[in-house]
């Protein structure tokens, strides 16, 4: 089968490898149909690592995907060959303290598609996964929507962690990439419309407005705190940081009202942030780190199926598997108005 692997910093090549085979009764073989290019994939592409997770070349990244079940093990009952499935890229063990306490996303033995030292990614024609990671969506979603469920689950989980109880709650999002837009989509689906988006790229601000942001702020042209105060005199209840930038974290602390919450979902290149602890302490702010998602796949699917969240609005580019290096170059460089690029199989 065809497979695209990283061979160095900003270097990729197409290879040919044997098709994977089923080794366990609970596994399924999936023929990939659509794959999303994620920001974490770009970190591995441009930096060769995310924190302590360092690529050993050659290595295939990619974890946002949908596909058609081609073969199912004898123990698989909820899906069958021919089904279109959403693939949850996280394979948890089911028996560690984290899994048993309802936190499979922080499983001690977690293996994740496209994560160095864990599982090869999905930039290939076929993958084999445990059946519990597969959610059938035939007749409900198209392959692109199905592949976008994975990043959308992060937005769903992030907003759920914020526990916004009132529809008139105020929120701000730093970063209008796929994750920031996924947060926006989930907020709007929950009826929370008082949402501002802070983003330096004009075309991404335009997309956020198209999806439904109440107000937009360009941090390179405006004072963020002053601009937010014009919209929210008492400042905002919750800030979602989806850019991974230190300046965004610094501004987030400034625009949160006392007792507010800051949810960190972006990945900083340096793997570190600094905080104004004096201001944070006086405001008694709550900081919540977001680790992927936890039990949100089915909710995300339902929101898209119902029409409450149009995840395809964030897609800007489509490529073939052979064009994967071009896709990564465009996404990394924010070229040609790129937000979400999809790799599709005909």
Secondary structure, DSSP 8 states (H G I E B T S, - for coil): -EEEEEEETTEEEEEE-------STTEEEEEEEEEE--HHHHHHHHHSEETTEE--SSB----EEEEEEEEE-TT--S--TT-EEEE--EE--SSSHHHHTT-GGG-TT-EEBTBTTTB--S-BSEEEEEGGGEEE-TTT--HHHHHHHHHHHHHHHHHHHHT---TT--EEEE--SHHHHHHHHHHHHTT---EEEE-S-HHHHHHHHHHT-SEEE-TTTS-HHHHHHHH-TT-EEEEEE-S--HHHHHHHHHHEEEEEEEEE-S--TTS-----HHHHHHHT-EEEE--S-SS-HHHHHHHHHHTS--GGGGEEEEE-GGGHHHHHHHHHTTGGG-SEEEEE--
